[in-house]
Amino acid sequence: MKAFIIILVSFFLAVLTFSPLDAQTTNEKIDTYLQHLADHDKMMGSVAISQNGKLQFSKAYGYVDVEKGIKANENSIYRVGSITKVFTSILIHQLIDEARLSDSTTLDNYYLTVPNAKNITIGQMLQHRSGIYNFTNAEDYLDYNENPISKNDLVEKISSFEPDFAPGENSAYSNSAYVLLGFILEDIYNDSYANILEKRIVKKLGLKYTRIGKPEINTNDNVANSYQYLTNWNKEEVTDMTVCGGAGAIVATAQEINKVMYALFQLELTSKSSLEDMIYLKNDFGKGLFAYPYNNERAYGHTGGIDGFRSITCHFPNGLTFTMLNNGENYIKNDIILAIFDIYNGQEVALPNLDKADVNIVDWNPYEGVFESDKLPINLTFKEENNVLTAQGTGQPAFALEAVSDLEFKFDQAGVYITFDKNFKAIILKQGGADYKMIRKK
């Protein structure tokens, strides 16, 4: 939950209607591509594609439990991270539809201790315009995120930070706002978020697996562990669900997330005006949804990231719904998504060359150290672990780098390329088309 990654990509998408033979061939090609990634330890997870509510493709890859050898299947359950915000927004909009809450209701009606509470509206919280500081960005977050926290203590923690800006003045992603929205739901219904979710979405749609996650993962119940790849898949510690709440505590299957997204756009969960409110963008933020543009049309959805879980769901006006829930990711998510949609639209997609370079580094000492740049808000610390070079940004988890040569390394998941100079006194970090020079800190 440290990093909730928003992926805004342009999909080359013109959805085709396949005959049964075409659909079978297309599904085989998608499966071949995803299995190729899984075979090379680039991803583990579940993918579901639906058209007008009818399932077109569904398959899981890798394991829910690597250590026990328990393979994933299409009913495997994953933590969906910030996709939870879509559910929270739906539940808030249901209250608005019932005139039990309004977009202009202010936060001081519920949590007066939050800075600027008298001027922060429900609508601003939904659209990340409240200015409430994102508590998962704080330096101490990773010190307590694996432990249970009470509602009062979490509200107190959120209230302790100075606001990022005056309400409505700007936009900034805030898990804090959605945690508070989850608490407001509980206050209005006098019930737990879990029960509210069950009564107002899960039962309504006949879902079997969607719920608030338990404090501990039990893979024997087909609930996936999450993993980070170093020289193999290493199990990640898990964030306690009391820390996530309405911002990121839901678990589900890919198929059921598809059902929720389709039902939302069929107006089975909110009114038309509420759906229009959810997709209305200001500074690229909707109210629980983001836009994924394709030429002159848009899909709407959300991404999620918590521990080693990474997820994305989106729905296009033409009826296509796509969800990918990963419990292990070691490749650029955008590339995976684009390849799936290219194949779905009948294009030929070559399997990527995933063979690793034959690089043997004996002495890691020259690589280790802290590098800084006045162009970046964080330092990078490099350290060898189990004969693998890891990098760690300030206040962030470490990630493993793959050696391309004795001076070049990459992190496919985030599209990061790092080149050391020959004296190991500086690096060039490349990401997103930008180059940053970082100097070894003395």
C-alpha positions as CSV (number, residue, x, y, z in Angstrom):
1,M,0.0,0.0,0.0
2,K,3.1,2.2,0.0
3,A,2.8,2.9,-3.7
4,F,-0.6,3.0,-5.4
5,I,0.4,3.1,-9.1
6,I,-1.9,4.8,-11.5
7,I,-1.3,3.5,-15.1
8,L,-2.6,5.8,-17.8
9,V,-2.0,4.1,-21.1
10,S,-3.4,4.4,-24.6
11,F,-4.8,1.1,-25.7
12,F,-4.9,0.3,-29.4
13,L,-8.4,-1.0,-29.0
14,A,-11.2,-1.6,-31.5
15,V,-13.1,-4.5,-30.1
16,L,-13.9,-7.3,-32.5
17,T,-16.7,-9.8,-32.4
18,F,-15.1,-13.2,-32.8
19,S,-16.6,-16.4,-34.1
20,P,-16.1,-19.4,-31.8
21,L,-13.0,-20.5,-33.8
22,D,-11.6,-17.0,-33.8
23,A,-12.2,-16.6,-30.0
24,Q,-10.5,-19.9,-29.4
25,T,-7.5,-19.0,-31.4
26,T,-7.3,-15.6,-29.8
27,N,-7.6,-17.1,-26.3
28,E,-4.8,-19.5,-27.1
29,K,-2.5,-16.7,-28.2
30,I,-3.3,-14.7,-25.1
31,D,-2.6,-17.8,-23.0
32,T,0.7,-18.4,-24.8
33,Y,1.9,-14.9,-24.2
34,L,1.0,-14.9,-20.5
35,Q,2.4,-18.4,-20.0
36,H,5.6,-17.3,-21.6
37,L,5.9,-14.5,-19.0
38,A,5.0,-16.9,-16.2
39,D,7.5,-19.5,-17.4
40,H,10.2,-16.8,-17.1
41,D,9.2,-15.6,-13.7
42,K,7.8,-12.3,-15.0
43,M,4.3,-12.6,-13.5
44,M,2.0,-14.6,-11.4
45,G,-1.7,-13.8,-11.3
46,S,-5.1,-14.0,-12.8
47,V,-6.6,-12.4,-16.0
48,A,-10.3,-12.0,-16.9
49,I,-11.7,-10.5,-20.1
50,S,-15.5,-10.0,-20.6
51,Q,-17.6,-8.6,-23.4
52,N,-21.0,-7.2,-22.5
53,G,-20.9,-9.1,-19.2
54,K,-20.0,-12.5,-20.9
55,L,-16.7,-14.0,-19.9
56,Q,-14.4,-14.4,-22.9
57,F,-11.1,-15.3,-21.3
58,S,-10.1,-16.4,-17.8
59,K,-7.0,-18.0,-16.6
60,A,-4.5,-17.9,-13.7
61,Y,-0.7,-18.3,-13.8
62,G,1.9,-19.3,-11.2
63,Y,1.1,-20.1,-7.6
64,V,-1.0,-18.8,-4.7
65,D,1.7,-20.4,-2.5
66,V,5.1,-21.0,-4.1
67,E,6.5,-22.6,-0.9
68,K,3.7,-25.2,-0.7
69,G,3.5,-25.6,-4.5
70,I,-0.2,-24.6,-4.6
71,K,-1.0,-23.5,-8.1
72,A,-3.4,-20.6,-8.9
73,N,-6.7,-21.1,-10.6
74,E,-9.4,-18.8,-12.0
75,N,-11.1,-18.8,-8.6
76,S,-7.9,-17.8,-6.7
77,I,-8.4,-14.8,-4.5
78,Y,-6.0,-11.8,-4.5
79,R,-5.7,-8.6,-2.6
80,V,-6.9,-5.9,-5.0
81,G,-5.3,-2.8,-3.3
82,S,-6.7,0.5,-4.4
83,I,-9.4,-1.1,-6.6
84,T,-11.1,-1.1,-3.2
85,K,-11.6,2.7,-3.8
86,V,-14.1,1.9,-6.6
87,F,-16.2,-0.1,-4.1
88,T,-16.0,2.7,-1.5
89,S,-17.0,5.3,-4.1
90,I,-20.0,3.1,-5.1
91,L,-21.1,2.7,-1.5
92,I,-20.8,6.5,-0.9
93,H,-22.7,7.3,-4.0
94,Q,-25.5,4.9,-3.0
95,L,-25.9,7.0,0.1
96,I,-26.0,10.1,-2.1
97,D,-28.7,8.5,-4.3
98,E,-30.7,7.8,-1.1
99,A,-30.2,11.4,0.1
100,R,-28.5,10.2,3.2
101,L,-25.3,12.1,2.3
102,S,-24.4,14.7,-0.3
103,D,-21.4,15.7,-2.3
104,S,-21.2,18.9,-0.3
105,T,-21.4,17.3,3.1
106,T,-18.3,18.4,5.1
107,L,-15.9,16.2,7.0
108,D,-16.4,18.0,10.3
109,N,-19.8,16.2,10.6
110,Y,-17.8,13.0,11.2
111,Y,-14.1,13.8,12.0
112,L,-13.6,17.3,13.3
113,T,-9.9,16.6,14.2
114,V,-8.7,16.3,10.6
115,P,-7.1,19.6,9.5
116,N,-9.5,21.8,7.5
117,A,-12.4,19.4,8.2
118,K,-15.0,22.2,8.1
119,N,-14.0,23.0,4.6
120,I,-13.4,19.5,3.2
121,T,-16.4,18.0,1.3
122,I,-17.2,14.4,0.6
123,G,-16.9,15.2,-3.1
124,Q,-13.4,16.5,-2.6
125,M,-12.4,13.4,-0.7
126,L,-13.7,11.2,-3.5
127,Q,-11.8,13.1,-6.1
128,H,-8.5,13.4,-4.2
129,R,-9.0,17.2,-3.9
130,S,-9.2,17.4,-0.1
131,G,-5.6,18.2,0.7
132,I,-5.6,15.5,3.4
133,Y,-2.0,14.2,3.6
134,N,-1.5,10.7,2.3
135,F,-0.4,8.8,5.4
136,T,1.1,5.9,3.4
137,N,3.8,8.4,2.2
138,A,5.0,9.1,5.8
139,E,8.5,7.8,6.7
140,D,7.1,5.7,9.6
141,Y,4.4,3.9,7.5
142,L,6.4,0.7,7.0
143,D,7.1,0.6,10.8
144,Y,3.5,-0.2,11.6
145,N,1.6,-1.2,8.5
146,E,1.8,-5.0,9.3
147,N,0.1,-4.5,12.7
148,P,-3.5,-4.0,13.6
149,I,-4.5,-0.4,14.3
150,S,-7.7,0.9,15.9
151,K,-10.1,3.2,14.1
152,N,-9.4,6.0,16.7
153,D,-5.6,5.6,16.4
154,L,-5.7,5.7,12.6
155,V,-7.9,8.8,12.6
156,E,-5.5,10.4,15.1
157,K,-2.5,9.5,12.9
158,I,-4.2,10.9,9.8
159,S,-5.2,14.1,11.7
160,S,-1.6,14.6,12.9
161,F,-0.2,15.6,9.4
162,E,-0.2,19.0,8.0
163,P,-2.5,19.2,4.9
164,D,-0.9,19.2,1.4
165,F,-3.0,22.2,0.3
166,A,-6.3,24.0,1.0
167,P,-9.4,21.9,0.1
168,G,-10.3,22.1,-3.6
169,E,-7.1,24.1,-4.4
170,N,-5.2,21.2,-6.0
171,S,-5.2,17.4,-6.6
172,A,-3.1,14.8,-4.9
173,Y,-3.8,11.1,-4.4
174,S,-4.8,10.4,-0.8
175,N,-5.3,7.0,0.8
176,S,-6.2,8.9,4.0
177,A,-9.3,10.4,2.4
178,Y,-10.6,6.9,1.4
179,V,-9.8,5.4,4.8
180,L,-12.0,8.2,6.3
181,L,-14.7,7.6,3.7
182,G,-14.8,3.9,4.8
183,F,-15.2,5.1,8.4
184,I,-18.0,7.5,7.4
185,L,-19.8,4.5,5.8
186,E,-19.5,2.6,9.1
187,D,-20.7,5.6,11.1
188,I,-23.8,6.1,8.9
189,Y,-24.8,2.5,8.7
190,N,-23.6,1.7,12.3
191,D,-22.1,-1.4,10.9
192,S,-18.7,-2.7,9.7
193,Y,-17.4,-1.9,6.2
194,A,-17.2,-5.7,5.7
195,N,-21.0,-6.1,6.4
196,I,-21.9,-3.0,4.3
197,L,-19.9,-4.4,1.4
198,E,-21.6,-7.8,1.8
199,K,-25.1,-6.4,1.9
200,R,-25.0,-3.7,-0.7
201,I,-22.7,-5.1,-3.4
202,V,-21.7,-8.7,-2.9
203,K,-25.2,-10.2,-2.3
204,K,-26.8,-7.9,-4.9
205,L,-24.5,-9.3,-7.6
206,G,-24.3,-12.9,-6.2
207,L,-20.5,-12.8,-5.7
208,K,-18.8,-15.6,-3.9
209,Y,-15.3,-14.5,-3.2
210,T,-15.3,-10.7,-2.8
211,R,-14.8,-9.5,0.8
212,I,-12.6,-7.7,3.2
213,G,-9.3,-9.6,3.5
214,K,-8.4,-11.4,6.7
215,P,-5.4,-10.3,8.8
216,E,-3.4,-13.4,7.7
217,I,-3.4,-15.1,4.4
218,N,-4.4,-18.8,4.3
219,T,-3.3,-20.2,1.0
220,N,-5.2,-23.4,1.7
221,D,-8.3,-21.4,1.2
222,N,-7.1,-20.4,-2.3
223,V,-6.0,-17.0,-1.1
224,A,-2.8,-15.9,-2.7
225,N,0.4,-14.8,-1.0
226,S,2.3,-12.0,-2.7
227,Y,5.8,-12.2,-3.9
228,Q,8.8,-10.1,-5.1
229,Y,11.3,-11.6,-7.5
230,L,15.0,-11.6,-6.6
231,T,16.7,-14.7,-7.8
232,N,13.4,-16.5,-7.2
233,W,9.9,-15.5,-5.9
234,N,10.3,-14.3,-2.3
235,K,7.1,-14.0,-0.1
236,E,6.2,-10.5,1.0
237,E,5.0,-9.6,4.4
238,V,1.4,-8.4,4.4
239,T,-0.2,-5.2,5.4
240,D,-2.8,-5.5,8.1
241,M,-6.3,-4.9,6.7
242,T,-7.2,-2.5,9.5
243,V,-4.5,-0.1,8.0
244,C,-6.1,-0.2,4.6
245,G,-9.9,0.0,5.2
246,G,-11.9,1.7,2.5
247,A,-8.7,2.5,0.6
248,G,-7.3,-1.0,0.0
249,A,-8.7,-3.9,2.1
250,I,-10.8,-5.9,-0.4
251,V,-9.9,-9.3,-1.8
252,A,-11.5,-10.8,-4.9
253,T,-11.1,-12.8,-8.0
254,A,-10.5,-11.3,-11.4
255,Q,-13.8,-12.6,-12.7
256,E,-15.8,-11.0,-9.8
257,I,-14.1,-7.6,-10.3
258,N,-15.2,-7.8,-13.9
259,K,-18.8,-8.4,-12.7
260,V,-18.7,-5.4,-10.4
261,M,-17.3,-3.1,-13.1
262,Y,-19.9,-4.2,-15.7
263,A,-22.7,-3.9,-13.2
264,L,-21.6,-0.4,-12.3
265,F,-21.8,0.7,-15.9
266,Q,-25.1,-1.0,-16.3
267,L,-26.4,1.2,-13.5
268,E,-27.1,-1.8,-11.3
269,L,-25.2,-0.3,-8.3
270,T,-25.8,3.5,-8.6
271,S,-28.0,6.0,-10.4
272,K,-26.9,7.4,-13.7
273,S,-26.1,10.8,-12.1
274,S,-23.8,9.1,-9.6
275,L,-22.0,7.1,-12.3
276,E,-21.5,10.3,-14.3
277,D,-20.2,11.9,-11.1
278,M,-17.7,9.1,-10.6
279,I,-16.3,9.4,-14.1
280,Y,-16.2,13.2,-14.2
281,L,-12.5,14.2,-14.3
282,K,-10.7,17.1,-12.7
283,N,-6.9,17.2,-13.0
284,D,-7.2,13.6,-14.3
285,F,-8.9,12.4,-11.1
286,G,-12.5,11.0,-11.1
287,K,-14.4,10.1,-8.0
288,G,-13.2,6.5,-7.5
289,L,-12.3,6.0,-11.2
290,F,-9.5,7.1,-13.5
291,A,-9.6,7.4,-17.3
292,Y,-7.7,5.1,-19.7
293,P,-7.8,6.9,-23.0
294,Y,-7.9,5.4,-26.5
295,N,-7.9,8.0,-29.2
296,N,-11.4,9.5,-28.9
297,E,-12.8,7.0,-26.4
298,R,-12.0,6.2,-22.8
299,A,-12.1,3.2,-20.5
300,Y,-12.6,3.9,-16.8
301,G,-11.1,1.9,-13.9
302,H,-8.5,1.8,-11.2
303,T,-5.2,0.2,-10.4
304,G,-4.0,-1.2,-7.1
305,G,-0.7,-2.0,-5.4
306,I,-0.3,-3.5,-1.9
307,D,2.7,-5.5,-0.7
308,G,3.6,-7.6,-3.8
309,F,0.1,-7.5,-5.3
310,R,-0.5,-5.4,-8.4
311,S,-3.9,-5.0,-10.1
312,I,-5.8,-3.2,-12.7
313,T,-9.4,-3.2,-13.9
314,C,-11.1,-1.1,-16.6
315,H,-14.3,-1.0,-18.6
316,F,-14.9,0.5,-22.0
317,P,-18.2,1.9,-23.3
318,N,-18.3,-0.8,-26.0
319,G,-18.8,-3.4,-23.2
320,L,-15.3,-4.7,-22.9
321,T,-14.2,-5.3,-19.3
322,F,-10.6,-6.3,-18.3
323,T,-9.1,-7.2,-14.9
324,M,-5.6,-8.5,-14.1
325,L,-4.8,-9.3,-10.5
326,N,-1.1,-10.2,-9.9
327,N,0.5,-11.6,-6.8
328,G,4.0,-11.4,-8.4
329,E,5.1,-8.9,-11.0
330,N,8.5,-8.7,-12.6
331,Y,7.7,-7.0,-15.9
332,I,6.3,-3.7,-17.2
333,K,2.5,-3.9,-16.6
334,N,1.8,-1.5,-19.5
335,D,3.5,-3.9,-21.9
336,I,1.5,-6.8,-20.7
337,I,-1.8,-4.9,-21.0
338,L,-1.0,-3.6,-24.5
339,A,0.0,-7.1,-25.7
340,I,-3.2,-8.6,-24.4
341,F,-5.3,-6.0,-26.1
342,D,-3.3,-6.2,-29.3
343,I,-3.8,-10.0,-29.4
344,Y,-7.5,-9.6,-28.6
345,N,-7.9,-7.3,-31.6
346,G,-6.3,-9.8,-33.9
347,Q,-2.8,-8.4,-34.1
348,E,0.3,-10.6,-34.1
349,V,2.4,-10.1,-31.0
350,A,5.9,-11.5,-30.8
351,L,6.9,-13.2,-27.6
352,P,9.4,-11.0,-25.8
353,N,13.0,-12.3,-25.5
354,L,13.2,-12.9,-21.7
355,D,16.6,-14.8,-21.7
356,K,18.9,-13.3,-19.0
357,A,22.3,-11.9,-19.9
358,D,25.2,-14.1,-18.8
359,V,26.8,-11.7,-16.3
360,N,29.1,-12.9,-13.5
361,I,29.9,-10.3,-10.9
362,V,32.3,-11.5,-8.2
363,D,32.9,-8.4,-6.2
364,W,29.7,-6.3,-5.3
365,N,31.5,-3.8,-3.0
366,P,32.0,-1.1,-5.7
367,Y,28.3,-1.1,-6.5
368,E,27.1,-0.6,-2.9
369,G,26.3,2.8,-1.5
370,V,23.9,5.7,-1.5
371,F,23.3,7.9,-4.6
372,E,21.5,11.3,-4.7
373,S,20.4,13.9,-7.1
374,D,19.0,17.4,-6.7
375,K,16.5,16.5,-9.4
376,L,14.9,13.7,-7.4
377,P,13.1,13.8,-4.0
378,I,14.7,10.4,-2.9
379,N,18.1,8.8,-2.6
380,L,18.8,5.4,-4.0
381,T,20.7,2.8,-1.8
382,F,22.3,-0.1,-3.6
383,K,23.1,-3.3,-1.7
384,E,24.0,-6.9,-2.6
385,E,21.6,-9.6,-1.3
386,N,22.2,-13.2,-2.2
387,N,24.4,-12.3,-5.2
388,V,21.8,-9.9,-6.5
389,L,22.1,-6.1,-6.6
390,T,19.1,-4.4,-4.9
391,A,18.0,-0.8,-5.0
392,Q,15.9,1.0,-2.4
393,G,14.4,4.5,-2.6
394,T,14.1,6.5,0.5
395,G,11.1,5.2,2.5
396,Q,10.3,2.5,-0.1
397,P,10.8,-1.3,-0.2
398,A,13.9,-2.6,-1.9
399,F,13.7,-4.1,-5.4
400,A,16.0,-6.5,-7.2
401,L,17.9,-5.4,-10.3
402,E,18.7,-7.7,-13.2
403,A,22.3,-7.4,-14.6
404,V,22.4,-6.6,-18.3
405,S,26.2,-6.1,-18.2
406,D,28.8,-5.5,-15.5
407,L,27.7,-1.8,-15.4
408,E,24.1,-1.9,-16.6
409,F,21.1,-3.1,-14.7
410,K,17.3,-3.0,-15.2
411,F,14.1,-3.3,-13.2
412,D,11.5,-4.4,-15.8
413,Q,8.5,-3.9,-13.6
414,A,8.9,-0.1,-13.5
415,G,10.8,0.3,-16.7
416,V,14.0,1.4,-14.8
417,Y,17.4,1.3,-16.4
418,I,20.5,2.1,-14.3
419,T,24.1,2.5,-15.6
420,F,27.1,2.9,-13.4
421,D,30.1,4.9,-14.5
422,K,33.4,3.0,-14.6
423,N,34.6,4.5,-11.3
424,F,31.3,3.8,-9.6
425,K,31.0,7.4,-8.5
426,A,27.8,8.2,-10.4
427,I,24.8,6.5,-12.1
428,I,22.4,7.4,-14.9
429,L,18.9,6.4,-14.0
430,K,16.5,6.1,-16.9
431,Q,12.7,5.9,-16.5
432,G,9.8,7.1,-18.6
433,G,12.0,8.7,-21.2
434,A,13.9,10.8,-18.7
435,D,17.5,10.6,-17.6
436,Y,18.7,11.4,-14.1
437,K,22.3,11.6,-13.0
438,M,22.9,10.6,-9.4
439,I,26.1,11.1,-7.5
440,R,27.5,8.8,-4.8
441,K,26.8,10.3,-1.5
442,K,30.0,10.9,0.6
